[in-house]
Amino acid sequence: MIINDIDILLRVMDKRDLPHIKSWYNDYENTRYTSPYAYVQRNDEEEEVWYQRKMADSNSRFFIIEYKNQPAGLISYSSLDLRNRTAMLSIIIGNKKFRRLGIGQKAILKLEKYLKDEYNIRKLSAEIFEENVASLNLFNSLGYKEQGRKIEEVYRCGKYHTIISVCKFFNE
Ligand SMILES: CC(C)(COP(=O)(O)OP(=O)(O)OC[C@H]1O[C@@H](n2cnc3c(N)ncnc32)[C@H](O)[C@@H]1OP(=O)(O)O)[C@@H](O)C(=O)NCCC(=O)NCCS
């Protein structure tokens, strides 16, 4: 299936998105390879605290990925560094019926363009669990290359996991 670029919109998250974000976060299958922290379900109050913390961080921004006006997932940049012109990316297509349609690819391309056009970013990075084949393939398909590994860095699901750091440079 080929999806049209105009079907995908990135819009800044706001409070009305918290029920979706909570359900995506609380889905262990979604979160097992996205968060370096111990899995614990969040309730509405914790979701609100998470939201306020993210909104207060001027070096990060979260966007809802809308596909045909429906919330499909969340994409963000963080650790925005204007001196070195770098940032980190993270993405989740939380609504699983929208996976494998090319939405992840198109959302990353849109966020890359925004970061280049507005902040003149020259390098973007992402950190991916070694077992997360879907995410490694996704970033590889967009030209990201491995820049290093943190061996057995994170304890999740009863064992230590290696984190692969990938990056992409943009023309000066
Ligand atoms: C990783 C994730 C964001 C991919 O999103 P998506 O919209 O389904 O990805 P796309 O449809 O744009 O796929 C692009 C390419 O990524 C790769 N890919 C995506 N899902 C894959 C899977 N389940 N297995 C293997 N490769 C996969 C493929 O190369 C694919 O291209 P193809 O369909 O032409 O073969 C999604 O699976 C997800 O949200 N996973 C859980 C959260 C997560 O792991 N986030 C990343 C944290 S670093």
The ligand as an SDF file (V2000), in Angstrom:
LIG
                    3D

 48 50  0  0  0  0  0  0  0  0999 V2000
    9.6130    0.8340   14.5100 C   0  0  0  0  0  0  0  0  0  0  0  0
    8.2870    1.4480   14.0620 C   0  0  0  0  0  0  0  0  0  0  0  0
    8.2780    2.9310   14.4980 C   0  0  0  0  0  0  0  0  0  0  0  0
    8.1750    1.3520   12.5360 C   0  0  0  0  0  0  0  0  0  0  0  0
    7.0900    2.1660   12.0950 O   0  0  0  0  0  0  0  0  0  0  0  0
    6.2920    1.8120   10.7410 P   0  0  0  0  0  0  0  0  0  0  0  0
    5.4500    2.9890   10.3880 O   0  0  0  0  0  0  0  0  0  0  0  0
    5.5860    0.5170   10.8960 O   0  0  0  0  0  0  0  0  0  0  0  0
    7.4880    1.6570    9.6880 O   0  0  0  0  0  0  0  0  0  0  0  0
    7.3860    1.8510    8.1060 P   0  0  0  0  0  0  0  0  0  0  0  0
    6.0890    1.2860    7.6190 O   0  0  0  0  0  0  0  0  0  0  0  0
    7.6730    3.2690    7.7450 O   0  0  0  0  0  0  0  0  0  0  0  0
    8.5540    0.8780    7.6300 O   0  0  0  0  0  0  0  0  0  0  0  0
    9.7130    1.3570    6.9940 C   0  0  0  0  0  0  0  0  0  0  0  0
   10.7300    0.2380    6.9250 C   0  0  0  0  0  0  0  0  0  0  0  0
   11.1150   -0.1500    8.2460 O   0  0  0  0  0  0  0  0  0  0  0  0
   11.3260   -1.5770    8.2890 C   0  0  0  0  0  0  0  0  0  0  0  0
   10.3360   -2.2020    9.1940 N   0  0  0  0  0  0  0  0  0  0  0  0
    9.2320   -1.6420    9.7340 C   0  0  0  0  0  0  0  0  0  0  0  0
    8.5820   -2.5270   10.5310 N   0  0  0  0  0  0  0  0  0  0  0  0
    9.2930   -3.6670   10.4670 C   0  0  0  0  0  0  0  0  0  0  0  0
    9.1480   -4.9500   11.0750 C   0  0  0  0  0  0  0  0  0  0  0  0
    8.1150   -5.2140   11.9040 N   0  0  0  0  0  0  0  0  0  0  0  0
   10.0800   -5.9040   10.8250 N   0  0  0  0  0  0  0  0  0  0  0  0
   11.1200   -5.6510   10.0090 C   0  0  0  0  0  0  0  0  0  0  0  0
   11.3390   -4.4350    9.3930 N   0  0  0  0  0  0  0  0  0  0  0  0
   10.4190   -3.4630    9.6270 C   0  0  0  0  0  0  0  0  0  0  0  0
   11.1570   -2.0770    6.8820 C   0  0  0  0  0  0  0  0  0  0  0  0
   12.4180   -1.9870    6.2520 O   0  0  0  0  0  0  0  0  0  0  0  0
   10.1990   -1.0460    6.3190 C   0  0  0  0  0  0  0  0  0  0  0  0
   10.2280   -0.9500    4.9050 O   0  0  0  0  0  0  0  0  0  0  0  0
    9.3310   -1.9720    4.0180 P   0  0  0  0  0  0  0  0  0  0  0  0
    7.9610   -2.0020    4.6240 O   0  0  0  0  0  0  0  0  0  0  0  0
    9.3780   -1.3590    2.6650 O   0  0  0  0  0  0  0  0  0  0  0  0
   10.0240   -3.3030    4.1310 O   0  0  0  0  0  0  0  0  0  0  0  0
    7.0650    0.6890   14.6890 C   0  0  0  0  0  0  0  0  0  0  0  0
    7.2120   -0.6950   14.4470 O   0  0  0  0  0  0  0  0  0  0  0  0
    6.9260    0.9030   16.1810 C   0  0  0  0  0  0  0  0  0  0  0  0
    6.2830    1.8640   16.6010 O   0  0  0  0  0  0  0  0  0  0  0  0
    7.5110    0.0090   17.0090 N   0  0  0  0  0  0  0  0  0  0  0  0
    7.4120    0.1080   18.4770 C   0  0  0  0  0  0  0  0  0  0  0  0
    8.1280    1.3340   19.0070 C   0  0  0  0  0  0  0  0  0  0  0  0
    9.5980    1.3750   18.5880 C   0  0  0  0  0  0  0  0  0  0  0  0
   10.2870    0.3750   18.6080 O   0  0  0  0  0  0  0  0  0  0  0  0
   10.0440    2.5980   18.2360 N   0  0  0  0  0  0  0  0  0  0  0  0
   11.4300    2.8550   17.8630 C   0  0  0  0  0  0  0  0  0  0  0  0
   12.2660    3.1570   19.0580 C   0  0  0  0  0  0  0  0  0  0  0  0
   13.9550    3.5360   18.6040 S   0  0  0  0  0  0  0  0  0  0  0  0
  1  2  1  0
  2  3  1  0
  2  4  1  0
  2 36  1  0
  4  5  1  0
  5  6  1  0
  6  7  2  0
  6  8  1  0
  6  9  1  0
  9 10  1  0
 10 11  2  0
 10 12  1  0
 10 13  1  0
 13 14  1  0
 14 15  1  0
 15 16  1  0
 15 30  1  0
 16 17  1  0
 17 18  1  0
 17 28  1  0
 18 19  1  0
 18 27  1  0
 19 20  2  0
 20 21  1  0
 21 22  1  0
 21 27  2  0
 22 23  1  0
 22 24  2  0
 24 25  1  0
 25 26  2  0
 26 27  1  0
 28 29  1  0
 28 30  1  0
 30 31  1  0
 31 32  1  0
 32 33  2  0
 32 34  1  0
 32 35  1  0
 36 37  1  0
 36 38  1  0
 38 39  2  0
 38 40  1  0
 40 41  1  0
 41 42  1  0
 42 43  1  0
 43 44  2  0
 43 45  1  0
 45 46  1  0
 46 47  1  0
 47 48  1  0
M  END
$$$$
